[in-house]
């Protein structure tokens, strides 16, 4: 028997196919699911929620809105927070080892004492964020905006901050040994007592930076702008200076 094109027999398979195609876009994330490891809150609105101590390891939090939420002591290791809105968030004492926060909005966020080793924060907005004493060893902050951020005592061994904006940032006592800050902007930043041994600062904007007592031994400052920068008691042992000459071993305060 010939079936007409508009019959239920023909339409049913088509409707099933459309439902399967539509399902990933609408039913994959479950915004009402409780916090748990590997939870999927893709594009969910979680503003102001209290997630203190929550286990969100390897969670999918891409494009989630967690503005003014509390995540202190939360476990976010391996979580994906790419493009998330996290302004004003309290991450104090949380763990974000190997977490992904690419292009995340993190203005005024608190990361004090947070473990973020290996985290990816490329192009993240961290203006006036508090990252004091945070562990960011090996982290990626390429083109990140850290204007006015507090990184006092933070650990950034071998971190990548190439082309990052650290204007007016506070970094006293920071550890940046072996870090990459090529073409970064650090104008008016405070780096007193910082460990910059072997760091790459080639082409960086270091105008009016305070390097008092910093260790810049074997660091590279080739083609950097240092007008108004203070190097009082700074260690410049074998440092590559702005004119590409190597400072003499034992140089302190000025490249000799």
N, C-alpha and C positions, 0 to 999 in steps of 0.2 A: 504494500500500500504506500502510495506517495504521500510524504508528509509535507505540509506547507511550511514555508520559511518562518512563519510567526508562531508555530506550534510550540507548546511547552517542551516537547521532546528535543527540539533544537535549541531552545533558549536556556534550558537548565545547565547543560555543560558550559555554555558561555558565561553564565552567571557564576558558576563555581570557579572558572578560570580567573574571572575578574576579582573575585573575593580573595583568591590566593595571591594575586599580584598586589592587591591593596593592603593585605595583612601586615607586611613588614613595616609599612610606614605608620600604621596606626596602632597596632596591637603588640609591637615588640617591646616597647618600654612600658613599665607598669608604675606609674607615679605614686600609686597608693601602697605599693609594696613597702614593708618595713625595712629599715636599714639593715643590710646584711652583706656578707662578702659576695662580690660579683653581681650585686644588684644593678639593674639597668634603669637609670633615671634620665635617659636621654631627653633633653629639652624640657625637663620638669621644672615647675615653679616651687622652690623650697625656701622662699624668703623667710628669714627670722626663725627657722627651725632649730631646735636644740639637739645637736648630735654629739654631745659631749661623750667621749669614750667609745663611740660607735666603731664597729669593725666594717670598714668599707674598702678593704683590700681588693684590688683588681676590679673595682666597680666602674661602670660606664656612667660618667657624669658629664659627658660632652654637652655643652651649651646649656647646662643646668643653671638656674638662677638661685643662688644661695646668699644673696645680699643680706648682711647683718645676721647671718646664722652663726651658731657656736659649734666649733669643731675641735675645741681643745681636748687633747689626749686621744683624739680619734686616730684610727689606723687606716691610712690611705695609700699604703705602699702599692705601687703598680697601678693605681687608679688613673683613669683618663678624664681629665678636667679641661680638655681643650676647648677654647672659646667660651668657657664658663664665666658667669658674672658672679664674682666673689668679693665685691667691694665691701670693706669694713669687716671682713670675716676674721674670727678669732681662731687661729690654728695653734695657739700656744701649747707646747709640749706634745704636739701631734707627730706622727711619723708619715713622711711622704717619699720614702726611698724609691727611686726610679719612677716616681709619678710623672704624668704628662700634663703640663699646664700651658701648652703652646697657645699664645694669643689670648690667654685668660685675662680678665679684668680684675685686678687685685689692689686697687687704690686703697690706702690706709689699712690694708690687711695686717694682721699680727702673726708673725712667724717666730716669735721669740723662743729660742732653745729647740727649734724644730729640726728633726733629722730629715734632710732632703738630698742626701748624697745621690748623685746620678740623675737628679730630676731634670726634666726638660721644660725650660721657661722661655724659650725663644719667642721674641716679640711680645712677651707678656707686659702688661701695664702695672707697674708696682710703685707708682708715685706715692711718696710719703709712707710707704710700707715699713713695718718694723721687723727686720730680719736679724736683730741683735743676737749674737751667739748661736746662730743657726748653723747647721752642718750642711754646706753646699759643695762639698768636695766632689769634683768631677761633674758638676752640674753645667747645663748649657743655658746661657742667658743671652744668646746672640740677638742683638738689636732690641734688647729689653729696655723698658723705660723705668729707670730707678731714680728719677728726679726727686731729690729731697729725702730719699730713703735712709733708714738707720740700719747700718750693717756693722755696728760696733762689735768687735770680737768675733765676727763670723768667720767660718772656715770655708775657703774657696780654693783649696789646693787644686791646681790643674783645671780650674773651671774656665769655661769659654764665655767671655763677655765682650767679644769683638763687636764693635760698632754700638755698644750699649750706651745709654744716656745716664750718666751718674752725676749730673750737674747738682751742686749743693748737697751731695750725699755725705753722710757721716760714716767714716770707715776707720776710726781709730782702733789700733790693735788688730785689724783684720789680717787674716792669713791668705795671701794671694800668690804663694810661691808656685812658680811654673804656670801661672794663669795666663790666658790670652786676653789682652785688652787693646788689641790693634784697632786703631781709628775710633776708639771709644772717646766719649766726651765726659771729662771729669772736672770741668771748670768750677772753681771755688769749693771743690771737695776737700774733706779733711781725712788725711791718711797718716796722721802722726802715729809713730810707733808701729806702723804696718810692716808685715813681712811680704816683700815683693821680690824676693830672691829668684832670679831667673825668669821673671815675668816679661811678657812681650807687650810693650807700650808704644810700638812703632806707629808713627802717624797720629798719635792720640792728642787730644786737646787737653793740656795740663795747665791751662792758664790759672794762676793764683791758687794752685793746689798747695796744701800744707803737708809737706813730706818730713816734717820735723822728727828726727830720730828714727826714720824708716830705714829698713834694710833693702837696698836696691842692688845688692851685689849681683853681678852677672845678668842684670836686667837689660832689656833693649829699649832705648828711647829714640832710636833713629827717626829723624824727621818729625819728632813730636814738638808741640808748641809749649814752651815752658815760661813764657813771660810772666813775671810776678809770682812764680812758684817759689816756695821756701824749702830749702834743703838743709836747714840747720841741723848739724850732727847726723845727717843722713849718711848711711854707708853706701859708697859708690865704688866698691872694690870690683874692678874689671867690668864695670858697666859700659855698655855701648851708648855713647852720648848722642845728643841730637844731631851733631855734625858727623856722626858715624865713626868717630875716633874712640878707642877703648881707653877708659880711665885707668890710671895706674893702680896696681894693687895697694890697698890700704887707704885709698882716697876717702876723705870724710868731708861732707859739706859742700865740696865743689869737685868737679872733674879735673884731675891733674894729669 
